[in-house]
Amino acid sequence: MHKGRLEAFSDGVIAIIITIMVLEMRVPHGDDWAALLGLLPVFLSYVLSFIYVGLYWNNHHHMLQATQQISGGVLWANLHFLFWLSLFPFATGWMGENHYAAVPTAFYGAVLLCASIAYLMLEKCIISVNGADSVLARSIGKDHAGKISAVGYAAAIPLAFVNQWISDFLYVLIAAIWIIPDQRIEKVFKNEQA
C-alpha cells in the first residue's frame, strides 16, 4: 500500500487537534491585563501541548518519509496513535482550567504516556513491514530516546499526587529534550545519497 492517504489523513487530524486546543481558551470577560492573567494556566498548558503536538507531527513526518510501504496493521497503529493525540485538547484544557491540580496533571501524563507508547508501536509496525534494514530501522536503532520519554511520563503520573509541579517539570523537560530536531533519519538519508 502507498502511504499518501495515511500522511494526508494524519496531517488533517493533527491540524484539527491544534485548532480544538486553541478554541479551549475562552475570551476573558474584561478589558484589562488582569483579565488575561486569569488565563495564564490555560495558556501555559496550551503552549506545552502545542509543542508536544508539533513534536509528534514533525517526528511522524520524518518517520513516514523513511517509510516505503505500509500495511493494514500500520493503518490501525496510526489510528491508535492519533486517538491518543486527539485526547490532548481535553487533557490540556482540564489541567489548565484546574490550575495543574493533581488528578488533571496525572491524567495529562497518562495521555502523554499512551501517545508515546502508541508512537513506539507505530514505529515497530512500520519497521516490521519495511524490514530491519530499512531507513527507519537503521535511523532509530533501539529508540532509547522514545523509551526514556515513556519512562519519564510514567514516573510523572504518580509524582503528580506528591507534587504536581515535579510532574509539570518532567513534562517540560521531556519536551525540551525533543525540541532539538531528531536528525537520525536525515543522517541516514544523507549517507545513502553520498
Buried (B, 14 or more C-beta within 10 A) or exposed (E): EEBEEBBEBBBEBBEEBBEBBEEBBEEEEEEEEEEEEEBEBBBBBBBBBBBBBBBBBBBBBBBBBBBEEBBEBBBEBBBBBBEBBBBBBBBBBBBBBBEBBBEBBBBBBBBBBBBBBBBBBBBBBBBBBBEEEBBBBBBBEEBEBBEEBBEBBBBBBEBBEEEBEBBBEBBBEBBEEBEEEBEBBBEBBEEEEE
